[in-house]
């Protein structure tokens, strides 16, 4: 997952919905940690479209 810091409003919505506890919020910025599975839930709840999840081709 990638977060565009210029769009992110640091609302914490992504942190609260992540089922893997894979998003760290430090110093006002959010970033995925090693537990991220790129499931896309955070991308769906982001109210400003600041998160992009890489889709795996099947």
The 8 nearest C-alpha neighbors of each residue, nearest first, counted from 0:
[[1, 52, 51, 37, 53, 31, 2, 50],
 [0, 2, 51, 50, 52, 3, 30, 31],
 [1, 3, 50, 49, 4, 51, 30, 0],
 [2, 4, 49, 5, 6, 7, 50, 1],
 [5, 3, 7, 6, 2, 49, 28, 8],
 [4, 6, 3, 7, 49, 8, 2, 47],
 [7, 5, 49, 4, 3, 8, 47, 48],
 [6, 8, 4, 49, 9, 5, 3, 47],
 [7, 9, 10, 6, 47, 4, 5, 49],
 [10, 8, 7, 11, 27, 28, 29, 12],
 [9, 11, 8, 12, 7, 13, 45, 46],
 [12, 10, 14, 13, 9, 15, 24, 29],
 [11, 13, 15, 14, 10, 16, 45, 44],
 [14, 12, 41, 11, 16, 15, 17, 45],
 [15, 13, 11, 12, 22, 17, 16, 23],
 [14, 16, 12, 13, 17, 11, 20, 18],
 [17, 15, 13, 14, 18, 12, 41, 40],
 [16, 18, 19, 20, 14, 15, 13, 41],
 [19, 17, 20, 16, 21, 15, 40, 14],
 [18, 20, 21, 17, 34, 35, 36, 22],
 [21, 19, 17, 18, 22, 34, 14, 23],
 [20, 22, 35, 34, 19, 32, 31, 17],
 [23, 21, 31, 14, 30, 20, 32, 29],
 [22, 24, 30, 29, 31, 25, 21, 32],
 [25, 23, 29, 28, 27, 22, 30, 26],
 [26, 24, 27, 28, 23, 29, 30, 22],
 [25, 27, 28, 24, 29, 23, 9, 30],
 [26, 28, 25, 24, 9, 29, 8, 10],
 [29, 27, 25, 24, 26, 9, 30, 4],
 [28, 30, 24, 23, 25, 22, 27, 31],
 [31, 29, 23, 22, 32, 24, 2, 28],
 [32, 30, 22, 21, 35, 23, 0, 33],
 [31, 33, 21, 34, 35, 22, 30, 23],
 [32, 34, 35, 31, 21, 36, 22, 20],
 [35, 33, 21, 32, 36, 19, 20, 31],
 [36, 34, 21, 33, 37, 32, 31, 19],
 [35, 37, 38, 34, 19, 21, 33, 39],
 [38, 36, 39, 35, 52, 0, 53, 54],
 [37, 39, 36, 40, 35, 52, 41, 42],
 [40, 38, 42, 37, 41, 52, 43, 0],
 [39, 41, 43, 42, 38, 44, 17, 16],
 [42, 40, 13, 44, 43, 39, 45, 17],
 [41, 43, 50, 39, 40, 45, 44, 51],
 [44, 42, 40, 41, 45, 39, 46, 48],
 [45, 43, 41, 42, 46, 13, 40, 12],
 [44, 46, 42, 48, 47, 43, 41, 13],
 [45, 47, 48, 44, 49, 43, 12, 10],
 [46, 48, 49, 45, 6, 7, 8, 50],
 [49, 47, 45, 50, 46, 42, 6, 51],
 [48, 50, 3, 6, 7, 2, 47, 45],
 [51, 49, 2, 42, 48, 1, 3, 52],
 [52, 50, 1, 0, 42, 2, 53, 49],
 [51, 53, 0, 39, 37, 54, 1, 50],
 [54, 52, 0, 55, 51, 37, 1, 39],
 [53, 55, 52, 56, 37, 39, 38, 51],
 [54, 56, 57, 53, 37, 52, 38, 36],
 [57, 55, 54, 53, 52, 37, 38, 39],
 [56, 55, 54, 53, 37, 38, 36, 52]]
